[in-house]
Amino acid sequence: MIGQAYVEIGPEDPDYQRLLAESISEEEMAEKRRRWREDDEALRAEFEEFKARQAEE
């Protein structure tokens, strides 16, 4: 399973240093979401074109 979660911890948490290396900023997350939406739109358009070609055959 692959997942993402938001958990707020501080430097006193024993996992802080390990998780800090894997963390991203809110701005980086917003950029990821924007790219996902753009990629989803390109994939949707490609699928619609595929469906149209299948209907023609």
Contacts in CASP RR format, 6 or more apart in sequence:
PFRMAT RR
TARGET T0000
AUTHOR 0000-0000-0000
METHOD contacts of the structure
MODEL  1
MIGQAYVEIGPEDPDYQRLLAESISEEEMAEKRRRWREDDEALRAEFEEF
KARQAEE
9 15 0 8 1.000
9 16 0 8 1.000
9 19 0 8 1.000
10 16 0 8 1.000
13 19 0 8 1.000
24 32 0 8 1.000
END
